Amino acid sequence: MDYVLAGATGLIGNEVLRLLVQEPQNRVFCLGRREPKLKSPNATFVAWDFTSPLRWAGVVPETPHAICTLGTTMKKAGSQDAFRQVDFGYVLAFARAMEQLGARSLHVVTAHGADPNSLFFYNRVKGETERELCQLSLPALHIYRPSLLLGERDESRPMESIAATVAGLISPLFRLPGLANVAPVPATRVAQAIVRACQNPSPGVHIHTNQEILQS
């Protein structure tokens, strides 16, 4: 089975790659600016900046499952325009390239609270991205909306670390009705949900909430 993965150097993407390469019959094509640290005989890096035309180096994936875990932060991006370029522009560029390639399914990580009408810029961009994705002609579209992600990142994110620590202290509260959608979720759990959905990609559009990811 062929997979195309954008965002393999990130927290969720690295976990997705780790799961996929465990199956020797899988071929995983990692698209991005930087080559992932995880190396495997059945993983191929394809350099792409998400702004120029995508060019395959040799082998072209055949009706792959496409997975996008791209995302940045306002601090890292430096401005709202730069943030939008990544979380909207790059994600849509990847999705449209996969549509042209004939992907059998597309799996995209957004965020809990994604809403194109949100008063919050972050959630609004995520919601606008989802809205555009739903306009594409793909056999199956799976959108994942995790809350605060838990896991070891390459770059330092002090505020996320503090939030994760506080969340751990009050974790019993997340068992209360209605709070499961804001409970912190391990990146490994999100990756497992994505890979599981790839193995049986139901046609149509599917929104996977944080609660569903935790319970999967």
GUBALO-876292 format. One line per field, with one value per atom (N, C-alpha, C): residue number from 1; residue in three letters; x, y, z. Coordinates in pm, whole numbers, plus 50000, padded with zeros to 5 digits. Each point is the difference from the previous one (the first is absolute). Layout:
N
n	NUM,... .
res	ALA,... .
east	X,... .
north	Y,... .
up	Z,... .
***
This chain:
216
n	1,1,1,2,2,2,3,3,3,4,4,4,5,5,5,6,6,6,7,7,7,8,8,8,9,9,9,10,10,10,11,11,11,12,12,12,13,13,13,14,14,14,15,15,15,16,16,16,17,17,17,18,18,18,19,19,19,20,20,20,21,21,21,22,22,22,23,23,23,24,24,24,25,25,25,26,26,26,27,27,27,28,28,28,29,29,29,30,30,30,31,31,31,32,32,32,33,33,33,34,34,34,35,35,35,36,36,36,37,37,37,38,38,38,39,39,39,40,40,40,41,41,41,42,42,42,43,43,43,44,44,44,45,45,45,46,46,46,47,47,47,48,48,48,49,49,49,50,50,50,51,51,51,52,52,52,53,53,53,54,54,54,55,55,55,56,56,56,57,57,57,58,58,58,59,59,59,60,60,60,61,61,61,62,62,62,63,63,63,64,64,64,65,65,65,66,66,66,67,67,67,68,68,68,69,69,69,70,70,70,71,71,71,72,72,72,73,73,73,74,74,74,75,75,75,76,76,76,77,77,77,78,78,78,79,79,79,80,80,80,81,81,81,82,82,82,83,83,83,84,84,84,85,85,85,86,86,86,87,87,87,88,88,88,89,89,89,90,90,90,91,91,91,92,92,92,93,93,93,94,94,94,95,95,95,96,96,96,97,97,97,98,98,98,99,99,99,100,100,100,101,101,101,102,102,102,103,103,103,104,104,104,105,105,105,106,106,106,107,107,107,108,108,108,109,109,109,110,110,110,111,111,111,112,112,112,113,113,113,114,114,114,115,115,115,116,116,116,117,117,117,118,118,118,119,119,119,120,120,120,121,121,121,122,122,122,123,123,123,124,124,124,125,125,125,126,126,126,127,127,127,128,128,128,129,129,129,130,130,130,131,131,131,132,132,132,133,133,133,134,134,134,135,135,135,136,136,136,137,137,137,138,138,138,139,139,139,140,140,140,141,141,141,142,142,142,143,143,143,144,144,144,145,145,145,146,146,146,147,147,147,148,148,148,149,149,149,150,150,150,151,151,151,152,152,152,153,153,153,154,154,154,155,155,155,156,156,156,157,157,157,158,158,158,159,159,159,160,160,160,161,161,161,162,162,162,163,163,163,164,164,164,165,165,165,166,166,166,167,167,167,168,168,168,169,169,169,170,170,170,171,171,171,172,172,172,173,173,173,174,174,174,175,175,175,176,176,176,177,177,177,178,178,178,179,179,179,180,180,180,181,181,181,182,182,182,183,183,183,184,184,184,185,185,185,186,186,186,187,187,187,188,188,188,189,189,189,190,190,190,191,191,191,192,192,192,193,193,193,194,194,194,195,195,195,196,196,196,197,197,197,198,198,198,199,199,199,200,200,200,201,201,201,202,202,202,203,203,203,204,204,204,205,205,205,206,206,206,207,207,207,208,208,208,209,209,209,210,210,210,211,211,211,212,212,212,213,213,213,214,214,214,215,215,215,216,216,216 .
res	MET,MET,MET,ASP,ASP,ASP,TYR,TYR,TYR,VAL,VAL,VAL,LEU,LEU,LEU,ALA,ALA,ALA,GLY,GLY,GLY,ALA,ALA,ALA,THR,THR,THR,GLY,GLY,GLY,LEU,LEU,LEU,ILE,ILE,ILE,GLY,GLY,GLY,ASN,ASN,ASN,GLU,GLU,GLU,VAL,VAL,VAL,LEU,LEU,LEU,ARG,ARG,ARG,LEU,LEU,LEU,LEU,LEU,LEU,VAL,VAL,VAL,GLN,GLN,GLN,GLU,GLU,GLU,PRO,PRO,PRO,GLN,GLN,GLN,ASN,ASN,ASN,ARG,ARG,ARG,VAL,VAL,VAL,PHE,PHE,PHE,CYS,CYS,CYS,LEU,LEU,LEU,GLY,GLY,GLY,ARG,ARG,ARG,ARG,ARG,ARG,GLU,GLU,GLU,PRO,PRO,PRO,LYS,LYS,LYS,LEU,LEU,LEU,LYS,LYS,LYS,SER,SER,SER,PRO,PRO,PRO,ASN,ASN,ASN,ALA,ALA,ALA,THR,THR,THR,PHE,PHE,PHE,VAL,VAL,VAL,ALA,ALA,ALA,TRP,TRP,TRP,ASP,ASP,ASP,PHE,PHE,PHE,THR,THR,THR,SER,SER,SER,PRO,PRO,PRO,LEU,LEU,LEU,ARG,ARG,ARG,TRP,TRP,TRP,ALA,ALA,ALA,GLY,GLY,GLY,VAL,VAL,VAL,VAL,VAL,VAL,PRO,PRO,PRO,GLU,GLU,GLU,THR,THR,THR,PRO,PRO,PRO,HIS,HIS,HIS,ALA,ALA,ALA,ILE,ILE,ILE,CYS,CYS,CYS,THR,THR,THR,LEU,LEU,LEU,GLY,GLY,GLY,THR,THR,THR,THR,THR,THR,MET,MET,MET,LYS,LYS,LYS,LYS,LYS,LYS,ALA,ALA,ALA,GLY,GLY,GLY,SER,SER,SER,GLN,GLN,GLN,ASP,ASP,ASP,ALA,ALA,ALA,PHE,PHE,PHE,ARG,ARG,ARG,GLN,GLN,GLN,VAL,VAL,VAL,ASP,ASP,ASP,PHE,PHE,PHE,GLY,GLY,GLY,TYR,TYR,TYR,VAL,VAL,VAL,LEU,LEU,LEU,ALA,ALA,ALA,PHE,PHE,PHE,ALA,ALA,ALA,ARG,ARG,ARG,ALA,ALA,ALA,MET,MET,MET,GLU,GLU,GLU,GLN,GLN,GLN,LEU,LEU,LEU,GLY,GLY,GLY,ALA,ALA,ALA,ARG,ARG,ARG,SER,SER,SER,LEU,LEU,LEU,HIS,HIS,HIS,VAL,VAL,VAL,VAL,VAL,VAL,THR,THR,THR,ALA,ALA,ALA,HIS,HIS,HIS,GLY,GLY,GLY,ALA,ALA,ALA,ASP,ASP,ASP,PRO,PRO,PRO,ASN,ASN,ASN,SER,SER,SER,LEU,LEU,LEU,PHE,PHE,PHE,PHE,PHE,PHE,TYR,TYR,TYR,ASN,ASN,ASN,ARG,ARG,ARG,VAL,VAL,VAL,LYS,LYS,LYS,GLY,GLY,GLY,GLU,GLU,GLU,THR,THR,THR,GLU,GLU,GLU,ARG,ARG,ARG,GLU,GLU,GLU,LEU,LEU,LEU,CYS,CYS,CYS,GLN,GLN,GLN,LEU,LEU,LEU,SER,SER,SER,LEU,LEU,LEU,PRO,PRO,PRO,ALA,ALA,ALA,LEU,LEU,LEU,HIS,HIS,HIS,ILE,ILE,ILE,TYR,TYR,TYR,ARG,ARG,ARG,PRO,PRO,PRO,SER,SER,SER,LEU,LEU,LEU,LEU,LEU,LEU,LEU,LEU,LEU,GLY,GLY,GLY,GLU,GLU,GLU,ARG,ARG,ARG,ASP,ASP,ASP,GLU,GLU,GLU,SER,SER,SER,ARG,ARG,ARG,PRO,PRO,PRO,MET,MET,MET,GLU,GLU,GLU,SER,SER,SER,ILE,ILE,ILE,ALA,ALA,ALA,ALA,ALA,ALA,THR,THR,THR,VAL,VAL,VAL,ALA,ALA,ALA,GLY,GLY,GLY,LEU,LEU,LEU,ILE,ILE,ILE,SER,SER,SER,PRO,PRO,PRO,LEU,LEU,LEU,PHE,PHE,PHE,ARG,ARG,ARG,LEU,LEU,LEU,PRO,PRO,PRO,GLY,GLY,GLY,LEU,LEU,LEU,ALA,ALA,ALA,ASN,ASN,ASN,VAL,VAL,VAL,ALA,ALA,ALA,PRO,PRO,PRO,VAL,VAL,VAL,PRO,PRO,PRO,ALA,ALA,ALA,THR,THR,THR,ARG,ARG,ARG,VAL,VAL,VAL,ALA,ALA,ALA,GLN,GLN,GLN,ALA,ALA,ALA,ILE,ILE,ILE,VAL,VAL,VAL,ARG,ARG,ARG,ALA,ALA,ALA,CYS,CYS,CYS,GLN,GLN,GLN,ASN,ASN,ASN,PRO,PRO,PRO,SER,SER,SER,PRO,PRO,PRO,GLY,GLY,GLY,VAL,VAL,VAL,HIS,HIS,HIS,ILE,ILE,ILE,HIS,HIS,HIS,THR,THR,THR,ASN,ASN,ASN,GLN,GLN,GLN,GLU,GLU,GLU,ILE,ILE,ILE,LEU,LEU,LEU,GLN,GLN,GLN,SER,SER,SER .
east	50084,49916,50088,49962,50075,49936,50086,49957,50083,49937,50072,49976,50108,49992,50065,49924,50053,50004,50115,50014,50067,50082,50064,50099,50044,50096,49931,49868,49926,49964,49932,49968,49911,49888,49910,50057,50054,50053,50109,50087,50106,49942,49894,49936,49929,49937,49936,50104,50112,50106,50052,50020,50050,49906,49871,49902,49997,50006,49987,50118,50122,50118,50019,49921,50009,49948,49917,49948,50085,50078,50094,49933,49870,49932,49959,50008,49964,50114,49963,50096,49953,50088,49962,50084,49933,50066,49981,50110,49994,50029,49903,50015,50029,50094,50027,50130,50031,50123,50120,49973,50108,49976,50106,49990,49975,49907,49974,50121,50011,50111,49986,49878,49976,50029,50091,50038,49950,49959,49951,50015,50025,50012,49874,49884,49875,49945,50086,49961,50088,49937,50071,49971,50104,49982,49991,49900,49982,49997,50102,50007,49893,49926,49895,49973,49989,49976,49852,49914,49854,49958,50092,49965,50029,50103,50034,49931,50000,49939,50068,49922,50054,50062,50125,50069,50051,49961,50040,50137,50083,50134,49996,49970,49997,49863,49981,49877,49887,49882,49882,49903,49946,49905,49877,49946,49882,49878,49900,49876,50026,50080,50042,49894,50021,49933,50086,49940,50074,49974,50106,49989,50072,49931,50058,49996,50116,50009,50074,49998,50068,49935,50082,49947,50113,49975,50100,49933,50070,49946,50018,49922,50014,50141,50056,50134,50104,49992,50097,49981,49874,49972,50042,49974,50041,49894,49896,49891,49877,49886,49878,50008,50058,50012,50088,50111,50090,49935,49926,49928,49898,49925,49896,50062,50118,50066,50024,50041,50027,49871,49922,49885,49882,49998,49898,50063,50095,50056,50072,50091,50077,49910,49907,49910,49914,49947,49918,50083,50124,50087,50024,50026,50019,49873,49887,49873,49967,50022,49970,50096,50125,50097,49961,49948,49957,49872,49915,49879,50040,50095,50047,50070,50065,50071,49904,49877,49903,50003,50026,50004,49866,50007,49877,49938,50082,49947,50097,49945,50080,49969,50105,49988,50074,49929,50058,49975,50105,49989,49977,49890,49975,50009,49889,50006,49859,49989,49874,49961,49873,49954,50007,50044,50007,49863,49994,49872,50030,49953,50029,49939,49906,49936,50049,50104,50051,50056,49988,50060,50151,50048,50142,50069,50107,50069,50043,50062,50050,49887,49891,49887,49934,49998,49938,50078,50133,50082,49982,49997,49979,49864,49898,49867,49992,50066,50002,50071,50104,50071,49908,49929,49906,49895,49949,49896,50050,50123,50056,50028,50045,50026,49874,49887,49873,49952,50059,49962,50074,50102,50078,49926,50036,49938,50089,49982,50078,49905,50037,49911,49971,50102,49984,50084,49939,50070,49978,50110,49994,50072,49930,50054,50007,50115,50024,50015,49926,50000,50051,50128,50052,50005,49999,50019,50151,50040,50141,50075,50107,50076,50108,50014,50103,50106,50127,50108,50127,50110,50130,50023,50013,50025,50149,50040,50138,50024,49900,50017,49934,50049,49947,49872,49896,49876,49961,50059,49981,49855,49919,49860,49924,50029,49935,50043,50128,50051,49931,49982,49932,49855,49935,49860,49985,50094,49994,50018,50088,50022,49874,49940,49876,49889,49992,49896,50017,50124,50024,49951,50015,49957,49848,49932,49853,49933,50077,49949,49868,49975,49871,49879,50018,49888,49957,50094,49968,49910,49979,49909,49854,49980,49864,49934,49868,49929,50025,50029,50018,50142,50091,50136,50100,49957,50092,50056,49926,50047,50111,50026,50109,50113,49987,50104,50126,50118,50125,50003,50060,50004,50143,50051,50134,50007,50108,50018,49995,50048,49996,49858,49906,49860,49942,50036,49953,50056,50128,50063,49935,49970,49935,49862,49927,49867,50009,50102,50018,50032,50097,50040,49886,49924,49886,49895,49975,49902,50049,50130,50056,49975,50000,49982,49856,49908,49860,49936,50042,49953,49857,49905,49861,49984,49921,49983,49925,50022,49932,50089,49939,50071,49976,50108,49991,50078,49937,50065,50025,50126,50037,50028,49912,50016,50109,50040,50102,49951,49873,49944,50006,49966,50005,50142,50096,50140,50044,49964,50037,49939,49879,49928,50028,50074,50025,50106 .
north	49881,50119,50125,50098,50125,50107,50078,50111,50122,50117,50125,50080,50041,50065,50138,50102,50136,50034,50039,50033,49890,49920,49885,50041,50127,50045,50051,50009,50051,49890,50041,49909,49884,50031,49894,49931,50077,49941,49898,50027,49906,49868,50010,49879,49923,50072,49936,49925,50066,49937,49875,50009,49886,49880,50025,49891,49942,50086,49953,49916,50040,49928,49865,49973,49870,49888,50037,49902,50005,49895,50005,50017,49966,50015,50145,50086,50140,50077,50092,50097,50138,50071,50129,50110,50096,50113,50122,50050,50112,50130,50090,50128,50110,50088,50111,50070,50099,50076,49928,49925,49930,49850,49925,49855,49954,49906,49951,49928,50005,49933,49848,49952,49856,49949,49907,49944,49856,49963,49865,49966,49874,49961,50025,50001,50020,50142,50095,50141,50081,50085,50083,50147,50081,50143,50071,50085,50081,50146,50077,50140,50082,50078,50086,50114,50121,50117,50039,49924,50020,50129,50063,50118,49980,49924,49970,49870,49968,49873,49880,49902,49878,49912,49961,49915,49876,49885,49874,49959,49952,49955,49851,49965,49859,49939,49917,49925,50093,49980,50078,49909,50047,49918,49964,49883,49952,49999,50082,50014,49988,50093,49988,50050,49970,50069,50122,50118,50124,50049,50036,50041,50133,50097,50132,50036,50015,50040,50133,50079,50129,50095,50084,50101,50074,50125,50080,50073,50093,50082,50146,50087,50143,50047,49949,50042,49960,49877,49952,50067,50020,50062,50147,50070,50139,50102,49958,50090,49919,50066,49930,49955,50082,49964,49876,49995,49886,49874,50016,49886,49947,50089,49960,49932,50046,49939,49851,49964,49860,49922,50046,49921,50002,50095,50004,49973,50083,49991,49870,49960,49877,49877,50001,49884,49985,50111,49992,49963,50049,49964,49850,49943,49855,49926,50043,49932,50002,50113,50009,49915,49994,49914,49853,49963,49861,49970,50099,49982,49972,50076,49979,49866,49955,49872,49882,50023,49892,49925,50072,49937,49936,49884,49929,50056,50067,50067,50108,50103,50109,50015,50008,50010,50125,50093,50129,50028,50040,50038,50151,50041,50143,50023,50034,50024,50006,49966,50018,50149,50025,50138,50061,49923,50053,50048,50126,50060,50122,50000,50115,50130,49993,50120,50036,49933,50023,50142,50055,50129,49990,49877,49977,49966,50073,49986,49856,49936,49862,49907,50000,49911,50035,50130,50042,49948,50008,49949,49849,49929,49856,49969,50075,49978,50033,50107,50035,49893,49943,49891,49880,49963,49888,50026,50122,50034,49983,50042,49985,49853,49925,49857,49927,50040,49933,50027,50100,50030,49915,49927,49917,49873,49945,49876,49882,49950,49887,49890,49873,49892,50003,50038,50001,50112,50078,50106,49980,49985,49982,50117,50073,50115,49967,50030,49966,50130,50009,50122,49973,49979,49976,50127,49984,50110,50014,50038,50016,49869,50005,49879,49974,49874,49957,49920,50026,49927,50083,49936,50065,50067,50133,50074,50031,50025,50040,50143,50089,50138,50023,50100,50032,50082,49957,50074,50011,50097,50010,50007,50078,50015,49869,49923,49871,49904,50007,49913,50032,50129,50040,49954,50020,49959,49849,49924,49855,49956,50069,49968,50028,50115,50036,49902,49964,49906,49866,49957,49874,50003,50115,50014,49996,50052,50005,49897,49900,49901,49935,49975,49939,50082,50132,50085,49971,49955,49976,49878,49925,49886,50044,50124,50051,50016,49982,50013,50136,49998,50122,50054,49942,50051,49916,49885,49912,50065,50094,50062,50102,50036,50093,49933,49871,49926,49989,50013,49980,49860,49989,49873,49971,49880,49965,50001,50051,50000,49858,49904,49861,49954,50046,49961,50058,50123,50062,49923,49969,49926,49864,49932,49869,50012,50106,50020,50023,50075,50027,49872,49925,49877,49901,49992,49909,50038,50130,50046,49976,50009,49971,49856,49912,49858,49968,50088,49982,50137,50071,50138,50008,50021,50011,50118,49985,50110,50117,50118,50119,50080,50096,50088,49956,49989,49954,50094,50046,50083,49916,49988,49921,50098,50003,50090,49951,50086,49962,49883,50003,49891,49868,50003,49878,49948,50092,49959,49932,50057,49941,49865,49979,49876,49895,50038,49907,49897 .
up	50000,50000,50000,49922,49993,50089,50066,50085,49964,50002,49985,50126,50065,50130,49995,50036,50014,50148,50048,50141,50081,49936,50067,50106,50000,50100,50126,49999,50114,50100,50106,50110,49954,49936,49954,49878,49907,49877,50024,50095,50033,50051,50080,50051,49889,49907,49886,49918,49973,49921,50069,50131,50077,49988,50004,49989,49859,49900,49862,49955,50038,49950,50069,50104,50065,49910,49902,49905,49873,49972,49886,49865,49990,49871,49972,50101,49982,49935,49911,49946,50047,50071,50056,49936,49938,49935,50090,50055,50095,49927,49996,49931,50101,49966,50089,49969,50084,49985,50061,50109,50070,50001,49986,50003,50143,50020,50136,50058,50133,50067,49992,50001,49994,49859,49990,49870,49991,49879,49976,49851,49967,49859,49920,50066,49926,50015,50039,50007,49905,49919,49903,50026,50006,50021,49866,49985,49880,50043,49963,50039,49929,50079,49944,50097,49947,50085,50005,49933,50001,49929,49929,49922,49851,49969,49861,49959,49870,49956,50064,50036,50060,49892,50020,49905,50072,49948,50060,49949,50090,49962,49971,49876,49963,50016,50099,50020,50043,49940,50034,50077,50112,50077,49917,50026,49927,50092,49964,50077,50151,50054,50140,50098,50125,50109,50029,50005,50024,50142,50071,50139,50018,50059,50022,50149,50060,50141,50012,49893,50000,50100,50062,50090,50067,50036,50068,50115,50061,50108,49963,50065,49973,50034,50109,50041,49896,49953,49903,49864,49960,49870,50000,50110,50011,49965,49929,49964,49962,49996,49959,49855,49915,49858,49982,50073,49990,50056,50109,50057,49900,49940,49904,49878,49960,49884,50022,50122,50031,50024,50096,50045,49904,49910,49895,49864,49962,49865,49971,50088,49977,50007,50094,50013,49876,49950,49879,49878,49992,49888,49998,50117,50010,49960,50052,49972,49851,49936,49856,49917,50043,49931,50013,50115,50022,49923,49986,49918,49856,49948,49863,49984,50105,49996,50001,50044,50008,50131,50109,50132,50032,50064,50037,50126,50083,50120,50044,50066,50052,50149,50081,50145,50045,50063,50037,50148,50071,50140,50008,50064,50024,50151,50064,50145,50056,50127,50071,49997,49972,49993,49862,49900,49863,49956,49954,49962,49913,49874,49913,50050,50093,50054,50140,50044,50135,50014,50121,50030,50019,50023,50022,49868,49971,49872,49975,50098,49984,49960,50075,49970,49868,49967,49875,49879,50006,49890,49984,50112,49994,49938,50039,49944,49852,49958,49859,49918,50058,49934,49981,50104,49991,49893,49996,49902,49857,49975,49865,49968,50097,49978,49957,50059,49969,49858,49933,49863,49897,50046,49908,49963,49885,49953,50036,50121,50049,50046,49979,50043,50149,50080,50146,50059,50089,50071,50150,50072,50145,50067,50084,50071,50149,50060,50140,50080,50110,50081,50143,50017,50135,50083,50131,50093,50025,50118,50033,49980,49921,49968,50103,50036,50093,49926,50029,49935,50000,49962,49999,49864,50002,49878,49983,49875,49974,50048,49977,50041,50136,50070,50133,49988,50073,50008,50148,50071,50144,50044,49930,50041,49987,49895,49984,50110,50039,50106,50132,50027,50123,49997,49886,49987,50018,49945,50012,50145,50072,50141,50082,49976,50071,49965,49872,49956,50069,50019,50069,50143,50065,50139,50015,49900,50008,49909,49957,49905,50042,50132,50037,49955,49990,49958,49857,49917,49859,49981,50105,49992,50015,50041,50016,49864,49993,49872,49935,49871,49924,49997,50082,50006,49921,49949,49928,49873,49942,49878,50022,50127,50027,50078,50023,50073,49916,50060,49925,49940,49882,49930,49954,50027,49953,49847,49947,49854,49945,50079,49955,49975,50084,49983,49871,49969,49875,49880,50005,49891,49981,50109,49991,49936,50035,49942,49850,49957,49857,49924,50049,49932,49996,50108,50005,49896,49986,49902,49857,49978,49867,49960,50096,49972,49959,50036,49962,49980,49895,49981,49947,50087,49959,49905,49894,49904,50062,49943,50050,50094,50067,50092,50143,50078,50138,50091,50107,50099,50124,50039,50118,50116,50098,50112,50095,50090,50099,50084,50036,50080,49924,49871,49920,49986,49986,49990,50129,50113,50129,50021,49947,50022,49893,49897,49889,50037 .
***
